[in-house]
Amino acid sequence: MSTRVRDLRLERAWSQAELGERLAVSRQAINAIENGKHDPSLSLAFRIARLFELPVEAIFEQPP
């Protein structure tokens, strides 16, 4: 799954640890999501979307 999480996080000058704290997940989880090694659960995807004030579709895309 392609994700804009890294770009959105960097726009806000947040570290992976800071984003993880805001979402109640580990820094390692954020790293795995950003590097495409792990797809977030549906509930986490919606928490990420709410935090960035964007629709889920604007953050996550399925590859063609």
N, C-alpha and C positions, 0 to 999 in steps of 0.2 A: 504494500500500500504506500503510495506517495503521500508525503505530509509536508505541511508548511510550518510545523511546530518550531523548528530551529529558527527560521526566519522571523517568525512572530516573537519568539523569545528574545532574540538578539535586538530586534527593534525596540524592545523595552529595557534592554541592558540587564536582563536577568540571567543569572547563572542557571545551570541545570539543577543545582541544589535548591535555589530559590523557587524555581518553577515547581519542582517536586514538593516543596513545603506547601505552596499555595494549593496544590492538587492532592495533598496527603498521599504521595507516592515517593519512592526512592529516586535519588539522582540516577541510579542505574536504570530504572524503568524509563526515565525521560531519555537517557542516552540510547536505549534500545529502540524506543519509538522513533527518535530522530534519525537513527541509522537504518531504519526499516527491518530491524531484527525481531521486532515484536509489534503486533497490532494491538492497540488499546482495546479494552472491553468497551462495549457500547456505553455503559455509564461513564467511564473515564473519558471517552470521546466527547460526550455531551458536556462534561465538566470542563474540558479543555475549551470547547466552543463557547461556553458561557463566560469563562475567564477572559477570553480574547474578544468577546462580544461579536462573534461571527457565526454564521450557520456552519454546521458540521461539514457540509459539502465544500465550503470554502477552505477548509483545513485539510481534509482527507479526501483522496481520490483513489479509485481502483485503477490499476494499470490497464491499458487497452488489451 
